[in-house]
Amino acid sequence: MRIRYFAGAADAAGREEGSLAGPITLGALRTALTAEHGAEFARVLGRCSLLVDGSRLTDDDTVPDAATVDVLPPFAGG
């Protein structure tokens, strides 16, 4: 699956894109991303929304191998 990191998530991950083999549950994906990118990324990830092909899933839902996952930190502004 394609992982796209935005804003602070990209900074913490040190990249704007990555990939991971699936299928995998969303909860397992969070765990895998934390293991790959470390404690600072885990702190940021805790505040992020994850969209799978544009939709929100629960941690128990399966993310298909061909999915695009967007890691979106909270946005502020006006």
C-alpha distances in whole Angstrom, upper triangle without the diagonal:
4,6,10,13,16,20,21,17,17,20,20,16,18,16,14,11,8,5,5,6,6,8,10,12,12,15,13,10,13,15,13,12,16,17,15,17,20,23,23,19,20,23,21,18,21,22,18,17,13,13,10,10,14,15,16,15,17,16,17,15,12,8,7,5,5,5,6,7,11,13,16,20,23,24,28,31,33
4,7,10,13,17,18,15,14,17,17,14,16,13,11,7,6,5,7,9,10,12,13,14,13,16,15,12,14,16,14,12,16,17,15,16,19,22,21,18,19,21,19,17,20,20,17,16,12,12,10,10,13,15,16,16,18,18,19,17,14,11,10,8,7,6,5,6,9,11,14,17,21,22,26,28,30
4,7,10,14,15,11,10,14,14,11,13,10,8,6,5,5,7,10,11,13,13,14,12,14,14,10,11,14,12,10,13,15,13,13,16,18,18,14,15,18,15,13,16,17,13,13,10,10,9,10,12,14,14,15,17,16,18,17,15,11,12,11,11,9,6,5,6,7,11,14,17,19,22,25,27
4,7,10,12,9,8,12,13,10,12,9,6,5,7,9,11,14,15,17,16,17,15,17,17,13,13,16,15,12,15,17,14,14,17,19,17,14,16,17,14,13,16,16,12,12,10,10,10,11,12,14,15,16,18,18,21,19,18,14,15,14,13,11,7,6,5,6,9,12,15,16,19,22,24
4,7,8,5,5,8,9,8,9,7,5,6,8,11,13,17,18,19,18,18,15,17,17,14,13,16,14,11,13,16,13,12,15,16,14,11,13,14,11,10,14,13,10,11,10,11,12,14,14,16,16,17,19,18,21,20,20,16,18,17,17,14,11,9,6,5,7,9,12,13,17,19,22
4,6,5,5,8,10,10,11,9,7,9,12,15,17,20,21,22,21,21,18,19,20,17,15,18,18,14,16,19,17,14,17,18,15,12,15,15,11,11,14,13,10,11,11,12,14,15,14,16,16,18,20,20,23,22,22,19,21,21,20,17,13,11,8,6,6,7,10,10,13,16,19
4,5,5,7,9,10,11,10,9,12,15,18,20,24,25,26,24,24,21,22,23,19,18,20,20,16,17,20,18,15,17,17,14,12,15,14,10,12,14,12,11,12,13,15,17,19,17,19,19,21,23,23,26,25,25,23,24,24,23,20,17,15,11,9,8,7,9,9,11,13,17
4,5,5,6,8,10,10,10,13,15,18,20,24,25,26,24,24,20,20,21,18,16,18,18,15,15,18,16,13,14,14,11,9,12,11,7,9,12,10,9,12,14,16,19,20,19,21,20,21,22,22,25,25,25,23,25,25,25,22,19,16,13,10,8,6,9,10,12,15,18
4,5,5,6,8,9,8,10,12,15,16,20,21,22,20,20,17,17,18,15,13,15,15,11,11,15,13,10,12,12,10,7,9,10,6,7,10,10,8,10,11,13,16,18,17,18,17,19,20,19,22,22,22,19,22,21,21,19,16,13,10,7,7,6,10,12,14,17,21
4,5,5,6,5,5,8,10,14,16,20,21,23,22,22,19,20,20,16,15,17,16,12,13,16,13,11,13,14,12,9,12,13,10,10,14,13,11,13,13,15,17,18,18,20,19,21,22,21,25,24,23,20,22,21,21,19,15,13,11,8,9,9,13,14,16,19,22
4,6,5,7,8,11,13,17,19,23,24,26,24,24,21,22,22,19,17,18,18,14,14,16,14,11,12,13,10,9,12,12,10,11,15,14,13,16,16,18,20,22,22,23,23,24,25,24,27,27,27,24,26,25,25,22,19,17,14,12,12,11,14,15,17,19,22
4,6,8,10,12,13,16,17,21,23,24,22,22,19,19,19,16,14,15,15,11,11,13,11,8,9,9,6,5,9,9,7,9,12,12,12,15,15,18,20,22,22,23,22,23,23,22,25,25,25,22,25,24,24,22,19,16,14,11,12,11,14,16,18,21,24
4,5,8,9,9,12,14,18,20,22,20,20,18,18,17,14,13,14,12,9,9,11,9,6,8,10,9,6,9,11,9,10,13,14,13,15,14,17,18,20,21,22,21,22,22,21,24,23,23,20,22,21,21,19,17,14,13,10,12,12,16,17,20,23,26
4,7,9,10,14,16,20,22,24,23,24,21,22,21,18,16,17,16,12,13,14,11,8,11,13,11,9,13,14,12,13,17,17,16,18,18,20,21,22,23,25,24,25,26,24,27,27,26,23,24,23,23,21,18,17,15,13,15,15,18,19,21,24,27
4,6,7,11,14,18,20,22,21,23,20,21,20,17,16,18,16,12,14,15,12,10,13,16,14,11,15,16,14,14,18,18,16,17,16,18,19,20,20,22,22,24,25,24,26,26,24,21,22,20,20,19,16,14,13,12,14,14,18,19,21,24,27
4,7,11,14,17,19,21,21,22,19,21,20,17,16,19,17,13,15,17,14,13,16,18,16,13,16,17,14,14,18,17,15,16,14,15,16,17,17,20,20,22,23,23,25,24,23,20,20,19,18,16,13,12,10,10,11,13,16,17,20,22,24
4,7,10,14,16,18,18,19,17,19,18,15,15,17,15,12,15,16,13,12,16,19,17,14,16,19,16,15,18,19,16,16,14,14,14,15,16,18,19,20,22,21,24,22,20,17,17,15,15,13,10,10,9,10,12,15,18,19,22,24,27
4,7,11,13,15,15,17,16,17,16,12,13,15,12,10,13,14,11,11,15,18,17,14,16,19,17,15,19,19,16,17,14,15,14,15,17,19,19,20,21,20,22,21,18,15,15,13,13,12,10,10,11,11,14,17,20,22,25,27,30
4,7,10,12,12,15,14,16,14,11,13,14,11,10,14,14,11,13,16,19,19,16,17,20,19,16,20,21,18,18,14,15,13,14,17,18,19,18,20,19,20,18,16,13,12,10,10,10,9,9,11,12,16,19,22,24,27,30,33
4,6,9,9,12,12,14,11,8,11,12,9,9,13,12,10,13,16,19,20,16,17,20,19,16,19,21,18,18,15,15,13,15,18,18,18,17,18,16,17,16,13,11,11,8,10,10,10,10,13,14,17,20,23,25,29,32,35
4,7,8,11,12,14,12,10,13,14,11,12,15,15,13,16,19,22,23,20,20,23,22,19,22,24,21,20,17,17,14,16,19,19,19,18,19,17,17,16,12,10,9,6,9,10,12,12,15,16,20,23,26,28,32,35,38
3,5,8,10,12,10,9,13,13,11,13,16,16,15,18,21,23,24,21,20,24,23,19,21,23,21,19,16,15,13,14,17,17,17,15,16,14,14,12,9,7,6,4,8,9,11,12,15,16,20,23,26,28,32,35,37
4,7,9,12,10,9,13,14,13,14,18,18,17,20,22,24,26,22,21,25,24,20,22,24,21,19,16,15,12,14,17,16,16,14,15,13,12,10,6,5,5,5,8,9,12,12,16,17,21,24,26,29,32,35,38
4,6,8,6,6,10,11,10,12,15,15,15,18,20,21,23,20,18,22,21,17,19,21,19,17,14,14,12,14,17,16,15,12,12,10,9,8,5,5,7,8,11,11,13,12,15,16,19,22,24,27,31,34,36
4,5,5,6,9,10,10,12,14,15,16,18,20,21,22,19,17,20,20,16,17,19,17,15,12,13,11,14,16,14,13,9,9,6,6,5,4,6,9,11,13,12,14,12,15,15,18,20,22,25,29,32,35
4,5,5,6,9,10,10,12,14,15,16,18,19,20,16,15,17,16,13,13,15,13,11,9,10,9,13,14,12,10,7,7,5,6,6,6,6,10,12,14,11,12,10,12,12,14,16,19,22,25,28,31
4,5,5,6,9,10,11,13,14,16,16,17,18,15,13,15,16,12,12,14,13,12,11,13,13,16,17,15,12,10,8,4,6,8,9,10,13,15,17,15,16,13,14,13,16,17,19,23,26,29,32
4,5,5,6,9,10,11,12,14,15,16,18,15,13,16,17,13,14,17,15,15,13,15,14,17,19,17,15,13,11,8,9,10,9,10,12,13,16,15,16,13,15,15,18,19,22,25,28,32,34
4,5,5,6,9,10,10,12,14,15,17,13,12,15,15,11,13,15,13,13,10,12,11,15,16,15,14,12,11,9,10,11,9,8,11,11,14,12,12,10,12,11,15,16,19,22,26,29,32
4,6,5,6,9,10,11,12,12,14,10,9,12,11,8,9,12,10,11,9,12,12,16,17,16,14,12,11,9,11,12,12,11,14,15,17,15,14,11,12,10,13,14,17,20,23,27,30
4,6,5,6,9,10,10,11,14,11,9,12,13,10,11,14,14,14,13,16,16,19,21,20,17,15,14,11,13,14,14,13,16,16,19,17,17,14,15,14,16,17,20,23,26,30,33
4,5,5,6,9,10,12,14,11,10,14,14,12,13,16,15,16,14,16,16,19,20,20,18,17,16,13,15,15,14,13,15,14,17,16,16,13,15,13,17,18,21,24,27,31,34
4,5,5,6,8,10,11,8,8,12,11,9,11,14,12,14,12,14,15,18,19,19,17,16,16,14,16,16,15,14,16,15,17,15,14,12,12,10,14,15,18,21,24,27,31
4,5,5,5,7,9,6,5,9,10,8,10,13,12,14,14,17,18,21,22,21,19,18,17,14,17,18,18,17,19,19,21,19,18,15,15,12,15,15,18,21,24,27,31
4,6,6,8,11,9,8,12,13,12,14,17,16,18,17,20,20,23,24,24,22,21,20,17,19,20,19,18,20,19,22,20,20,17,18,15,18,19,22,25,28,31,34
4,6,10,11,9,10,13,14,12,15,17,16,18,17,19,19,22,23,24,22,21,21,18,20,21,20,18,20,18,20,19,18,16,16,14,17,18,22,24,27,30,34
4,7,8,6,8,11,11,10,13,15,15,17,16,19,20,22,23,24,22,22,22,19,22,22,21,20,21,20,22,20,18,16,16,13,16,16,19,21,24,27,31
4,6,6,6,9,10,10,12,15,15,18,18,21,22,25,26,26,24,23,23,20,23,24,23,22,24,23,25,23,22,19,18,15,17,17,20,22,25,28,32
4,5,5,6,9,10,11,13,14,18,18,22,23,26,26,26,24,23,22,20,23,24,24,23,26,26,27,25,24,20,19,16,17,16,18,21,23,27,30
4,5,5,7,9,10,12,13,16,17,21,23,26,25,26,23,24,23,21,24,25,25,24,27,26,27,25,23,20,18,15,15,13,16,18,20,23,27
4,5,5,6,9,10,10,13,14,17,19,22,22,22,20,20,20,18,21,22,22,20,23,23,24,21,19,16,15,11,12,11,14,17,19,22,26
4,5,5,6,9,10,13,13,17,19,22,22,21,19,19,18,16,19,20,21,19,22,22,24,22,20,16,15,12,13,12,15,18,20,24,27
4,6,5,7,9,13,14,18,20,24,23,23,20,20,19,17,21,22,23,22,25,26,27,24,22,18,17,13,13,11,13,16,18,21,25
4,5,6,7,10,12,15,18,21,20,20,18,19,18,17,21,22,22,21,24,24,25,22,19,16,14,10,10,7,10,13,15,18,22
4,5,5,8,9,13,15,18,17,17,15,15,15,13,17,18,19,17,20,21,22,19,17,13,11,8,9,7,10,14,16,20,23
4,6,8,10,14,17,20,19,18,15,15,14,13,17,18,19,18,22,23,24,21,19,15,14,11,11,9,10,14,17,20,23
4,7,10,13,16,19,18,17,14,15,15,15,18,19,21,20,23,24,25,21,19,16,13,10,9,6,7,11,13,17,20
4,6,10,13,16,14,14,12,13,13,13,17,17,18,17,20,21,21,18,16,12,10,6,5,4,6,10,13,16,19
4,6,10,13,11,10,8,10,11,12,15,15,16,15,18,19,19,16,13,10,8,6,5,6,8,10,14,17,20
4,7,10,9,8,7,8,10,10,13,12,13,11,14,15,16,12,10,7,6,5,6,9,11,13,17,20,22
4,6,5,5,5,7,10,12,14,12,12,10,13,14,14,10,8,6,5,7,8,11,13,14,18,21,23
4,5,5,6,7,10,11,13,10,10,7,9,11,10,6,6,5,7,9,11,15,16,18,22,24,26
4,6,9,10,14,15,16,13,12,9,10,11,9,6,5,6,8,11,13,17,18,19,23,25,26
4,7,10,13,16,17,14,14,12,13,15,13,10,8,8,8,11,11,15,16,16,20,22,23
4,6,10,13,14,11,12,11,13,15,14,11,10,9,10,12,12,15,16,17,21,23,24
4,7,10,12,10,12,11,14,16,16,12,12,10,10,11,11,14,15,16,20,23,24
4,7,8,6,8,9,12,15,15,12,13,11,12,13,14,16,17,19,23,26,27
4,5,5,9,10,14,17,18,15,16,13,14,14,15,17,18,21,24,27,29
4,6,8,10,13,16,18,15,16,13,15,14,16,17,19,22,25,28,31
4,7,9,13,16,18,16,17,15,17,17,19,21,22,25,29,32,34
4,7,10,13,15,13,14,13,15,16,18,21,22,25,28,31,33
4,6,9,12,10,13,12,15,16,19,21,23,26,30,33,35
4,7,8,7,9,8,12,14,16,19,22,24,28,31,33
4,5,5,9,10,14,16,19,22,25,27,30,33,35
4,6,9,10,14,16,20,23,26,28,31,34,36
4,7,10,13,16,19,23,25,27,31,33,35
4,6,10,13,16,19,22,23,27,29,31
4,7,10,13,16,19,20,24,26,28
4,7,9,13,16,17,21,24,26
4,6,10,12,14,17,20,22
4,7,10,12,16,19,21
4,7,8,12,15,18
4,6,10,13,16
4,7,10,13
4,7,10
4,7
4
